[in-house]
Amino acid sequence: VTVYESDDDAYNLWKSETDIAPERILRFGAKDNFWEMGETGPCGPCSEIHYYIGDDPEKQSAADVNVSDEYWELWNLVFIQNERLADGSLIELPAKHVDTGLGLERVLTVIQGKTSNYDTDLFQPIISATSNLAGVDYADDPVPFRVIADHIRMLTFSIADGVMPANEGRGYVLRRILRRAARFGRTINLDRPFLYKLVDTVSTIMGEAFPEIPEKLQHIKNVIQAEESFFNETLDRGLNIFDKIIAQLSGDTIPGVDAFRLYDTFGFPLDLTQLMAREKGLQVDEAGFKNEMSAQKSRAKAAGKFKYNRPKIDLQQLNDGPDSEFIGFDSTTANVLIKNWAADGDYYLLVLDRTPFYAESGGQVGDTGKITGHGIDLQVVDTWKDGEHFIHRCVGNFTDDHKDEFVICTVDGKRRNAIRRNHTATHLMHAALKQVLGDHVHQAGSLVTPEHLRFDLTHFEKLIREQLVEVESLVNREIRRNSELNVDIKSFDEARQAGAEALFGEKYGDEVRMITIADFSKELCGGTHVDRTGDIGFFKIIEESALAAGVRRIVAVTGKGADDYVQNMDAVINQIQTRFNISLNDLPERIDQLLTQKKQLEKELKRKQQVDNKFNVRNLMKSGSVVGNYNLVVTTVAAIDNEDLKSKGDGLLEMLNSGVGVLGADMSGKPGAVVVVTPDLVQAGIKAGDLAREIGKFMGAGGGGRPHLATAGGKDLNKLPAALENVRKKIVQQLENLK
């Protein structure tokens, strides 16, 4: 064991309370045995247990501890008793504690007589399962198997704790780890999503000690499968782009702009591009990548320049003492003192000793209202937290001439009540979603405003109408029950033992507010709520959509907002009924009919356009012949129906100048023809109707029409070519007789 060089207490305790020989209790300096979290902050001496893993116990030497890889640090006890100040000096902490860290995997490695963590039964079942999926032996190339085993454990635990893949924060770390594991899978022939198949093995190993894993097993698998499938869609394209970049490379460094394109377009984290580059003996211009990233952030910031950015606050103090005591659960008005203030452009930022204004947190927006007093007439337009301080952003008239006088705070009660209704409805909907969809549903984000509530949930498919209706029914049933909300202040552990839902990502203190709604909902929440569920009035879901892989978003309204929505929908439906002059029950069928007709017309129009694109009068004229001084065109064309064929005949007639045209067509399996004759030839006695009747008769039917344009039909499509040839000969004879 090792102790800090001047820590006689730890040294004497190891010596007197254990069987460890004195020569095995070693003293080391600050480099090895004084733990610090950073340049400043809590720190203190530490004492460590080291274990020799070499093959020859006779070679053990105190000189090799903290030097040789054959000595593993298994356990570290840190005595947090000091604080490192910015000037480098140390002071004693008023409250001291021991921070103890045991290396579970290393201890297990020693117990099981292994030389690698990955050879223990914490990892080997995962590695074996991966080998079976890949059809590749672990011994052939251990690295991909170890990376995958390590990463799938991290993914499983993180998702069980509520983390979801995202493009920022912890969600982005999760996404990077998953993509890195998927990429290593490619090196052992695992080209399709496979990571989710390993979650069962992780659950078998760790589930007894960590019951949240088997409890959320399907949710974890769904998240990983969805994310991995999404990544696989872009991975192949990204790899092709990577190969092209390599092929065009003149040196040994991939430019930062190319690395950023792989990240921005194909979702390749920088470390993945660096990994692939190293495999080819190349490096990546990391500085160039960061420049591109910075430029993108600047563009994004410029795009949002009209948004109010909360400033770093340099407050002017008016009064001493504590501030920001929130009294808004019980009151929406109060006489208070202004403790601090600052100017921010057209706004004034105020900190009060007490405040009824709720500061934005937990998804609930901040309160608005008024602050008035001598020389002060302010509209509060937003309230938020800066650390433990409540910041009231105001517009209007402000002076600090009467700093010791009380001012009157008045929260906008109508707006607050709308927020309360929506917040309590959020709790009810959360509970209802779990009942309808399953326990895998967890809150992945929320927004509570006066106008609506927005709730993001972990779920992997679109909610069908029947599910949404059931959720609405459950929530409205609880509203009609008019249950009283019970608010308890408990320790965090007591609340969790009582079954309260704690939301991942929220920060909870030692004491928490537990909101209980009858036997329906129980959550930890610091927001404002109605007194009874009946105060909500009515609940209506107005939107359901996809937010990300495995995350859905629901928007709903309550109270007057729900009334307005339903009344507006009723007005719209009434207008549609009036226009169609049908009953409400017949409306869906009528709309289906119209949609079917629309599709048929679009299909016919598309066919006609295709046919028209093929019809070219000038080309038809070129394919024709000249008999004496007259043009003659006899051919087949594509046509949808008789009207289409006549239209094409009209087009040909305009181009003939002086002559005769006959166009035959296959119209849905039956033959048809149109005959056109220019006016001068009609005067000369050549009639389109006569020619059409002859064609129709030849094809087993008939024909007729006006002298300049007539049509013919038939029963046997096979006779169309002969009919056209027969009439061509007759027309040639008639034209020759006119010479």
WOBEL-V419820 format. One record per residue. BURIAL is + if it has 16 or more other C-alpha atoms within 10 Angstrom, else -. Layout:
burial
BURIAL
BURIAL
This chain:
burial
+
+
+
+
+
-
-
-
-
+
+
-
-
+
+
-
-
-
-
-
-
-
-
-
+
+
+
+
-
-
-
+
+
+
+
+
-
-
-
-
-
+
+
+
+
+
+
+
+
+
+
+
+
-
-
-
-
-
-
-
-
-
-
-
+
-
-
-
-
+
+
+
+
+
+
+
+
+
+
+
+
+
+
+
-
-
-
-
-
+
-
-
-
-
-
-
-
-
-
-
-
-
-
-
+
+
+
+
+
+
-
-
-
-
-
-
+
+
+
+
-
+
+
+
+
+
+
+
+
+
+
-
+
+
-
+
-
+
-
-
-
-
-
+
+
+
+
+
+
+
+
+
+
-
+
+
+
+
+
+
+
+
+
+
+
+
-
-
-
-
+
+
+
+
+
+
+
+
+
+
+
+
+
+
+
-
-
+
-
+
+
-
+
+
+
+
+
+
+
+
+
+
+
-
+
+
+
-
-
-
-
-
+
+
-
+
+
+
+
+
+
+
+
+
+
+
+
+
+
-
+
+
-
-
+
-
-
+
+
-
+
+
-
-
-
+
-
-
-
-
-
-
-
+
+
+
+
+
+
+
+
+
+
-
-
+
+
+
+
+
-
+
+
+
+
+
+
-
-
-
-
-
+
+
+
+
-
+
+
+
-
+
+
-
-
-
-
-
-
-
-
-
-
-
-
-
-
-
-
-
-
-
-
-
-
-
-
-
-
-
-
-
+
+
-
+
-
+
-
-
-
+
+
+
+
+
+
+
+
+
+
+
+
-
-
-
+
+
+
+
+
+
+
+
+
+
+
+
+
+
+
+
+
+
+
+
+
+
+
+
+
+
+
-
-
+
+
+
+
+
-
+
+
+
-
-
-
-
+
+
+
+
+
+
+
-
-
+
-
-
-
-
+
-
-
-
+
-
+
+
+
+
-
-
-
+
+
+
+
+
+
+
+
+
+
+
+
+
+
+
+
+
+
-
-
-
-
-
-
+
+
+
+
+
+
+
+
+
+
+
+
+
+
+
+
+
+
+
+
+
-
-
+
-
-
-
-
+
-
-
+
+
-
+
+
+
-
+
+
-
-
+
+
-
+
-
+
-
-
+
+
+
-
-
+
+
-
-
-
+
+
+
+
-
-
-
-
-
-
-
-
+
+
+
+
+
+
-
-
-
+
+
+
+
+
+
+
+
+
+
+
+
+
+
+
+
+
+
+
+
+
-
-
+
-
+
-
+
+
+
+
+
+
+
+
+
+
+
+
-
+
+
+
-
+
-
-
-
-
-
-
-
-
-
-
-
+
-
-
-
-
-
-
-
-
-
+
-
-
-
-
-
-
-
-
-
-
-
-
-
-
-
-
-
-
-
-
+
-
-
-
+
-
-
+
-
+
-
-
+
+
-
-
-
-
-
+
-
-
+
+
+
+
+
+
+
+
+
+
+
-
+
-
+
+
+
-
+
+
+
-
+
+
-
-
+
-
+
+
+
+
+
+
+
+
+
+
-
-
-
+
+
+
+
+
+
+
+
+
-
+
+
-
-
-
+
+
+
+
+
+
+
+
+
+
+
+
+
+
-
+
+
+
+
+
-
+
+
+
+
+
+
+
+
+
-
+
-
-
+
-
-
+
+
-
-
+
+
-
-
+
+
-
+
+
-
-
-
-
